[in-house]
Amino acid sequence: MTDAEGGTHTFSDVEEGVSLMELGRRNGVAGIMGDCGGGCACATCHVYVDERWWDKVGAPDDVEFAMLDMVADVMKDTSRLGCQVRMSPQLDGLAVTVAPASGY
């Protein structure tokens, strides 16, 4: 995970089902705040999924997309909310970058 300040973080022994937002908060990743606690009600865990991983991570559902639409000034085609991405063995090695803060 590349944080909002350009630092990189690698995690090992990630438990299945933990969200990217939880993982980022636990490990002090700059830019991952998770103000809503994972309820898909804010965009303070907005990340860009590396294009090579997009098919495995998948697109946001309608609720998540609506929240992302509120940060349209920094939204990209590979935007996801970290609270909605749950880790699994298929995502081992996942590469994401924390999105810059928006005017939201």
Rosetta silent file (secondary structure, phi, psi, omega in degrees, C-alpha in Angstrom):
SEQUENCE: MTDAEGGTHTFSDVEEGVSLMELGRRNGVAGIMGDCGGGCACATCHVYVDERWWDKVGAPDDVEFAMLDMVADVMKDTSRLGCQVRMSPQLDGLAVTVAPASGY
SCORE:     score description
SCORE:     0.000 S_00000001
   1 L     0.000  129.922  174.629    0.000    0.000    0.000 S_00000001
   2 E   -98.337  125.293 -175.370    1.346    3.422   -0.945 S_00000001
   3 L   -85.364  179.372 -176.050    0.224    6.047    1.528 S_00000001
   4 L   -66.499  -16.096  179.653   -0.790    9.678    1.022 S_00000001
   5 L  -102.573    4.196  178.870    2.792   10.817    1.667 S_00000001
   6 L    91.502   -1.000  177.138    4.340    8.394   -0.847 S_00000001
   7 L   -75.478  151.194  178.884    5.547    5.871    1.710 S_00000001
   8 E  -110.336  145.421 -178.127    5.084    2.192    1.009 S_00000001
   9 L  -131.262  132.482  175.388    3.736   -0.396    3.407 S_00000001
  10 L  -119.835  134.067 -177.357    3.859   -4.169    3.106 S_00000001
  11 L  -117.622  142.191  175.751    1.788   -6.339    5.400 S_00000001
  12 L  -122.402  162.980  179.980    2.222   -9.990    6.245 S_00000001
  13 L    52.673   46.080  178.946   -0.053  -12.425    8.020 S_00000001
  14 L   -80.089  125.174 -179.255   -3.165  -10.476    7.023 S_00000001
  15 L   -73.643  140.507  179.719   -6.259  -12.204    8.323 S_00000001
  16 L   -61.424  137.713  177.543   -8.915  -13.095    5.788 S_00000001
  17 L    95.053  -16.512  178.005  -11.913  -10.751    5.830 S_00000001
  18 L   -68.945  143.705  179.843  -10.142   -7.688    7.236 S_00000001
  19 E   -85.601  157.882  174.953  -10.815   -4.570    5.179 S_00000001
  20 H   -59.088  -36.830  178.914   -8.130   -2.426    3.588 S_00000001
  21 H   -62.044  -47.288  179.008   -9.359    0.446    5.762 S_00000001
  22 H   -61.751  -43.252  179.793   -8.866   -1.586    8.965 S_00000001
  23 H   -60.681  -44.827  179.129   -5.462   -2.744    7.784 S_00000001
  24 H   -64.846  -43.521  179.751   -4.402    0.824    7.006 S_00000001
  25 H   -65.189  -43.912 -179.663   -5.627    2.227   10.306 S_00000001
  26 H   -60.417  -29.433 -174.095   -3.982   -0.513   12.362 S_00000001
  27 L  -108.260   14.258  174.096   -0.674    0.163   10.676 S_00000001
  28 L    63.567   36.695  179.797   -0.723    3.971   10.675 S_00000001
  29 L   -74.777  119.899 -179.055   -0.992    4.409    6.913 S_00000001
  30 L   -59.334  129.202  177.331   -1.099    8.146    6.158 S_00000001
  31 L    98.779  -12.348  176.270   -4.376    9.145    4.514 S_00000001
  32 L   -98.580  101.936 -179.145   -6.485    6.211    5.743 S_00000001
  33 L  -101.124  -42.714  179.581   -8.774    7.700    8.356 S_00000001
  34 L    61.352   47.277 -175.365  -11.936    5.608    8.147 S_00000001
  35 L   -55.780  -33.134 -177.334  -14.028    8.246    9.906 S_00000001
  36 L   -88.256   -0.445  178.023  -17.271    6.257    9.531 S_00000001
  37 L    75.983   14.056  177.473  -15.706    3.089   10.904 S_00000001
  38 L   102.745   14.521 -176.862  -16.267    1.089    7.750 S_00000001
  39 L   -89.624    8.916 -178.908  -19.913    1.898    7.102 S_00000001
  40 L    58.278   37.603 -177.127  -19.448    3.150    3.530 S_00000001
  41 L  -119.392    8.791  175.251  -20.677    6.540    4.736 S_00000001
  42 L  -151.551 -176.901  178.809  -17.613    8.678    4.041 S_00000001
  43 L  -129.213   32.510 -177.121  -14.670    8.570    1.673 S_00000001
  44 L   -87.233   14.997  172.966  -11.804    8.873    4.121 S_00000001
  45 L  -131.800   26.236 -177.895  -10.435    5.474    3.079 S_00000001
  46 E   -64.361  127.410  177.646  -10.490    6.139   -0.678 S_00000001
  47 E  -131.737  158.794  171.864   -7.840    4.165   -2.545 S_00000001
  48 E  -105.692  121.952  177.777   -6.806    3.581   -6.139 S_00000001
  49 E   -81.756  133.011  175.640   -6.458   -0.090   -6.974 S_00000001
  50 L   -57.125  134.855 -175.637   -3.526   -0.907   -9.233 S_00000001
  51 H   -54.707  -30.990  179.575   -4.969   -1.722  -12.661 S_00000001
  52 H   -66.043  -19.579 -177.409   -3.349   -5.182  -12.614 S_00000001
  53 H  -103.315   -5.884 -171.628   -5.520   -6.053   -9.611 S_00000001
  54 H   -56.346  -45.054 -177.944   -8.809   -4.512  -10.740 S_00000001
  55 H   -63.213  -33.942  179.373  -10.397   -7.729  -12.010 S_00000001
  56 H   -76.413  -37.294 -179.886   -9.663   -9.538   -8.734 S_00000001
  57 H   -76.296  -44.007  179.315  -10.857   -6.674   -6.525 S_00000001
  58 L    88.449  165.236 -177.869  -13.877   -5.837   -8.656 S_00000001
  59 L   -80.515  157.212  176.908  -15.940   -2.724   -9.166 S_00000001
  60 L   -69.255  152.766  173.350  -17.824   -0.910   -6.403 S_00000001
  61 L   -78.647 -179.796 -174.839  -21.500   -1.628   -5.876 S_00000001
  62 H   -61.898  -38.920 -179.570  -24.087    1.139   -6.321 S_00000001
  63 H   -66.676  -46.706  179.284  -23.894    2.390   -2.716 S_00000001
  64 H   -63.861  -41.906  179.621  -20.112    2.589   -2.756 S_00000001
  65 H   -61.138  -39.691  178.846  -20.123    4.246   -6.177 S_00000001
  66 H   -62.285  -39.112  177.736  -22.532    6.915   -4.912 S_00000001
  67 H   -67.918  -42.692  178.147  -20.154    7.688   -2.033 S_00000001
  68 H   -62.747  -33.721 -179.678  -17.181    7.804   -4.403 S_00000001
  69 H   -61.899  -22.993  178.456  -19.146   10.142   -6.672 S_00000001
  70 L   -73.607  -15.502  177.712  -19.049   12.693   -3.843 S_00000001
  71 L  -114.070   38.030 -174.213  -15.254   12.868   -4.256 S_00000001
  72 L   -55.604  -25.041 -179.177  -15.441   13.159   -8.037 S_00000001
  73 L   -66.495  -20.844  178.627  -12.566   15.667   -8.058 S_00000001
  74 L  -125.665    7.007 -179.133  -10.135   12.857   -7.180 S_00000001
  75 L   -74.118  142.578  175.628  -12.074    9.789   -8.346 S_00000001
  76 L  -126.335  171.854  178.359  -10.488    7.474  -10.931 S_00000001
  77 L   -61.240  -24.449 -178.586  -11.699    4.431  -12.842 S_00000001
  78 L  -105.877   22.652  178.883   -9.957    2.230  -10.269 S_00000001
  79 E   -72.926  138.475  171.999  -11.290    4.018   -7.164 S_00000001
  80 E  -144.194  158.748  170.757  -12.587    1.955   -4.265 S_00000001
  81 E   -91.946  127.573 -177.149  -13.329    2.609   -0.632 S_00000001
  82 H   -58.089  -28.761 -179.938  -10.900    0.634    1.483 S_00000001
  83 H   -69.394  -17.041 -177.381  -13.662   -0.299    3.917 S_00000001
  84 H  -100.852   -2.607  178.478  -15.427   -2.201    1.155 S_00000001
  85 L  -103.498  112.996 -179.152  -12.434   -4.264    0.010 S_00000001
  86 E   -99.248  131.280 -177.851  -12.060   -7.399    2.125 S_00000001
  87 L   -71.066  145.518  179.068   -8.778   -9.235    2.075 S_00000001
  88 L  -151.274  166.691  177.911   -8.648  -12.820    0.861 S_00000001
  89 H   -56.793  -30.214  179.281   -5.955  -15.219   -0.334 S_00000001
  90 H   -67.812  -17.976 -179.055   -6.749  -14.105   -3.902 S_00000001
  91 H  -103.216   13.592  176.919   -5.651  -10.575   -2.972 S_00000001
  92 L   -60.441  121.982 -177.692   -2.248  -11.556   -1.584 S_00000001
  93 L    93.388    4.257 -178.712    0.158   -8.920   -2.908 S_00000001
  94 L   -49.649  135.250  178.363   -2.598   -6.398   -3.704 S_00000001
  95 L  -113.264  121.899  176.048   -1.248   -2.983   -4.711 S_00000001
  96 E  -136.764  158.541  176.237   -3.241    0.143   -3.872 S_00000001
  97 E  -125.472  131.981  177.071   -2.451    3.836   -3.459 S_00000001
  98 E   -66.795  129.533  179.074   -4.245    6.072   -0.964 S_00000001
  99 L   -71.564  151.096  176.350   -6.098    8.805   -2.848 S_00000001
 100 L   -67.446  154.790  177.554   -5.311   12.424   -2.010 S_00000001
 101 L   -62.029  143.034  178.962   -7.761   14.216    0.266 S_00000001
 102 L  -110.644 -174.455  178.284  -10.557   15.883   -1.607 S_00000001
 103 L   -79.008    4.846 -177.597  -12.848   18.760   -0.828 S_00000001
 104 L   -62.598    0.000    0.000  -15.397   16.303    0.625 S_00000001
